[in-house]
């Protein structure tokens, strides 16, 4: 699923000899138009029931949605700002935009971010992009250690943390107008490529696929309150290995989408927001009444 290696998300670029940890695991990081599709996970063939027009857009997550390396959450290039602007312009005139994402955040931080969201009247649209920092510590561990962490710690945490999130969002005292979540899968800055210099294993790529599949499974279990959008597919062939013809998703003359080892550049943020915008289209335009 998306970025068949959130684990690889911290690995050095296939064409670079930089220290992958030079800027930290999560040193922090649009498209105003639909510009993307929901991807394989969030197929347009499965429309969502229409939800009420949003009165506010709340963004949760880590440096990707905090836009820490792309000018911050109010910057025009920020995926979160572009997404909020798109939703407000097309579906929620007058809606507010709140960004509670924090660089370096892990899944367990979702509860704290939600705690910072004040109670407000009217429907809320939540955009969530998180998980890379939970997987990143196992990039340079053995495949066995990475799999043990996935099955024993990360996957169970995914379930419990998201269950708690949906319970909070269903609290009418906190979200009196109801809340709907756009859940993002993870992209792979290294194009699902196992080439050097760090030779990310296929086993770790498979773990990221499992991670993204679990996101989709959880969203399906909360189908009335969420959709999942696929950020993985759109980035393939545009990461750090975009010039490496031996990689499986090599595209001749592809545009690079990475700002640094982990975070998307302005073009990458445009792609991210395009995918999220298409999710909003499914909730408010291409939906079933």
N, C-alpha and C positions, 0 to 999 in steps of 0.2 A: 504494500500500500504505500502511501505517500512517503517518499524519500526512503526507500527501502534501506534506510540506515540513518535513523535519527542518531543512531550510535555513531554513524560516520559524520554526523553533523559537525563534529569538532575536529575531524581529521584534516590534515593539511591538504591543500589542493593537489590534484594529481599532477599539475604542472608546476608546483611550487615546492621549495625546500624550507619554507617558513616553519617555525615552531608553532604547531597547532594551538598551543596554550599561551601564546604570546600575549593575547588580549584577554585571556581568561576563558572559562568554559562558556560563559554567556555575557560577553561584554556589552550586550545590547545594541539593537537596531533601530500601484494603486490604480489604480485605474479608476477614473471617474467614468464610467460606462460599463456595461455588462461585460465587455471584453473577454469573458471566460465562460466556460460551461461548468456545470456542477461536477464534471469528471465522472469516472467510472463508478465511484462510490455513490454519488448523489445524482443519479441519472435523471434527466428531464422526463423520462418515460414514467417516472413514479412521482406525480405531482403531490404536493402537500396540501392539506386542507387550508383554506385561506385563514389568515389571522388578522386581528384588528390592527389598524394603522398605528405605528409606534408613536409614543409621546417622548420617548428618550431612547438613545442608543448607548448601551453600556459595554465597554471593551474590557476583557480580562485576559491575563496571560503573562508572558515573559518579555524579553527584550524585542522579540519579533513584533509584537503589537504595541509595546512601549515605544518602538521606533528609536531606540537609543543611539543608533549609529547613522540614522538618516534624518536627524534634525528634531526628533522628539514628536510627541503625539499630536501636536498642532501643525506640524510641517506639512506642506502641500504634497510632499512625496510619500508621506506615511500611509501605509496600508489602512490603518485604523481611521485616519482622518478622511481618506478618500472613500472608504466604505460608508462612514457616517454621512458625509456630504452627499453621496449617491442616494442613500436611503431617504435622507431629509428632502432632497430635491424631487424624488420620484414618488415617495410613499408616505412621508411623515412631515409635511410642512410645519415648521415651528418646533419640531422635536429637538431635544437637547442631546449633546454628545458628552459622555463621561468616560475617561480612560483611567482605569484602575490597574493596568498592567504594570509589572515591575521587573526590571532586568534581573536575571538570575533566578526568577521564581520557578518553583517546582509544583507538581500537582497538588501537594498538600497545602500550598499557599492559596488555592482557590477560595477556601472558606474565609480567610482573612481579607482577601480582596472583596468578596461579596459583603463582608461585614462593613466595609467602608462605603457601600452603596446606600444612600438614604432612601427611606420610604417615599414613594411618590405616586400620585394618582396617574392613571392611564397605563396602557400597555407598554411593556419594555422589550426591546430587542437586544439580546446579549450576543456578542461575538467573542468566541473563546479560541485561543491558540496557545497551547502549552504542552509540555511533555519532553521536550528535547533535553532539558537539564536533569531529568530523572534517568534517562538512558545514557547520557554522555560519559559518566564515570566508568562505564564498562567497555569503552572503545578499545582500550589497550589491554584489557584483561583477556584471558583465554576464552575461547568459544564456550567452554563448559561453564566457566564462571558467569559469563554474560547470560547464558540460558538459565542458570540457577537463579540469578537475580530477576530475570524476567518472570519465570514461573512462580518463584517463591515470594517476591516482593512487589515488583512493578505492576504485573497484571492484577493481583488482588487489590492493590492500591487504586488502580484505575477504577475498578468496580465500586469500591467503597467511597472514594472521593467524589465520583460523579453521582452516585446515589444521594450523597449528602447535598450536593449542589442542587439537584432537582428537587429535593425536599425543601430547601431554602427558597427556591424560586416559586414553589407552589404555596408559600406562606402568604396569605392574603393581606396580612398586616404589614408585610415588607414590600410586596408587589401586588397591590390591590387591583391593578388592571391586568394582571397576568404577565407572564414572561415567556419568550420563545428564544431558543439558543441556536446560533449557527456555530456548529462544532467543526473545527478545521483538523484535517489530518496533517502529517508532517511531510515536508519536502526534504529531498536529499541533496545537499550541496555538491555531492560527488557523483551524481548521475547513476547511482546503482552500479558503479564501476569498481571492480576489485583490483585495479591496476595500482602500480607504485605511486609514490614512494612508500606509502604506508600499508598497501595491500589489505584493505578492509575485507574481511572474510565474507563469503556468501552466507554463512551462518548468521552473522550479525545483520546482514541485509534482510534475512528472513525474519529476524526478531522485529525489525522495524515494520515489516509487512504485517506481522502479528499485532503489533501495537496499533497500527492504523485500522486493521480489521476489528479490533476490540472497540475502538472508538465508534465505528459504524454499528457494531452490535449494540452498544449502549444506547446510541441514538435511536436505533430501531425499537428498543425497549421503552423509549420515552417519545414515541413517534408524534404524539399530539403536541409536545412541547419543544421539539428540536428537529433539526436537519443536520446532516453532515456533508461537508464539501471536500472535494479531493484536491489538495494542493500538490500532491506528489506528481501526478501525470504531467501537469503543465510545465514543471521545472526540468523534467528529464531532457538531457542534452544541452542544458543551459547553465549547468553548475561549473565547478572548477575543472571538470574534465571535458568541457565543451569542445576543446580543440583536439581531443585524443581520439583518433579514428578507430582505435581498437576497443573502445568502450561500447557497450551494447546499445546505447541510445544516442550515439554520435549523430549529429546533424551538420552537414556541411554549411558553413557560413552562419551558424547559429549565433544569436546575440547572448553575451554573458549576463547572468542575472545576479551575480554575487558582489557585494560591497567588500566583504572580508571573508574569513574562513567560514563564518556561520550565517551572517546576515545578508539579506538581499539588498541590492542597490536600488536606485530609483526605478529602473526598468523591471526589476524583480518585484518590487512593491506594487507596481502597476498590475503585474500578472496576479499577485496574491489578491489584490482588491477586486480584480475582474472576476475571479472565482467566487469570492465572497458576495460580490454584487449579484452574480447569477443566483446565489442562494437566496438573496432577498427577493429577486424576481419570482422565484418559486413560491415564496411565502405570500407575496402580495399581488402578483400579476398573473403568473402561470399556475395558479392554484385552483383547487376545486371548492365550490361553494356548498 
